[in-house]
């Protein structure tokens, strides 16, 4: 089977980064496509993790790291994190060359380094940073892209679009995920890659961030506990409680160490809280919402399949919310925005809040469909009224993202948008 590169929204971000900085570092979960995206713009490549060259590369990094940088530019330095000397060598080379677009670095592990390993310089002003995630539905060519978030922020009023999805498609998308290899393989292997991914994490990768060997069984229990809390504001105590229900109690420190290591593998990506100015004195909760970087990992950790999710709609609803959050993160980043969630002490909430650098904002609720769409729209309209718009400005839009077919305007001014119609 021939390889086809699916263009990514990160392509433009990388191109802009190389135009303004000497180097760009791309961070994100393994298998999400960082290297292939970098290859599209690189003119030479060194794979530092190549097993045939690893020892030579390590020795070179320790003795004369500049040799690893020699090649046509932009030069891609793949999986640099085990070679911390490379960072300072890149920074020094940029200072000497006085050029932009010299290097691309990729990394799928955020390592803990001791004082002797840590780079001497942060790279600020020389090395730009960007995050990649698995593919959005627009990137995998499964969203029609008829509704643009960027256009909505620019004031577009006419919203129209039709998604071809049904509830069975939602279950398959949740289990397959946005991994480029899974997208290319088709539906026959839906979920297989996510299960392989978690096996690799439990048996080997969880030790990469700090070199500490960890119990694979406990790793799997923690991932399953996190998956049960998908799209909720579960506390660390709650997550630990799910683990302790399956085995002898683990301490808070042990759980924190394991979860921290999984975060440094970019496996977990919690959604932070948004703190606007309010008209009333309601307390805004700061607890993030729990999410894996891709809903397929949560589904795999739960042992879920498309078939059994169709008989467990509450769980499918949680995983669908995580699917929406994944895509909204990607689309928001592509237009310069960020994603949060909102929840206050009065019980008002928005599953996602998109914020732009100039202060514009939008509220999003996620519903599978049916009566939930109208209920979510009413809740968003009510929430928007509690936000002090004399300070925050009016929302650019309010939207319920759902798994249904048609994009529409609801009576209260809220948009009903199928996930299968969205793009950046």
Secondary structure as UniProt FT lines:
FT   HELIX           10..20
FT   STRAND          23..27
FT   TURN            30..31
FT   HELIX           34..39
FT   TURN            40..41
FT   STRAND          44..47
FT   TURN            48..49
FT   TURN            51..53
FT   HELIX           54..64
FT   HELIX           65..69
FT   STRAND          75..78
FT   HELIX           80..82
FT   HELIX           85..97
FT   STRAND          103..107
FT   TURN            115..117
FT   TURN            124..126
FT   STRAND          127..131
FT   TURN            137..141
FT   STRAND          147..148
FT   HELIX           149..153
FT   TURN            154..155
FT   HELIX           167..176
FT   HELIX           180..185
FT   HELIX           187..189
FT   TURN            190..191
FT   HELIX           192..203
FT   HELIX           205..207
FT   TURN            208..210
FT   HELIX           216..228
FT   TURN            229..231
FT   HELIX           236..244
FT   TURN            245..246
FT   HELIX           252..264
FT   TURN            265..266
FT   HELIX           295..302
FT   HELIX           306..309
FT   TURN            310..311
FT   HELIX           313..334
FT   TURN            335..336
FT   STRAND          338..344
FT   TURN            345..346
FT   STRAND          349..355
FT   TURN            357..358
FT   STRAND          361..367
FT   HELIX           371..386
FT   HELIX           389..392
FT   STRAND          397..402
FT   STRAND          408..409
FT   TURN            411..412
FT   STRAND          415..418
FT   HELIX           419..421
FT   STRAND          422..423
//
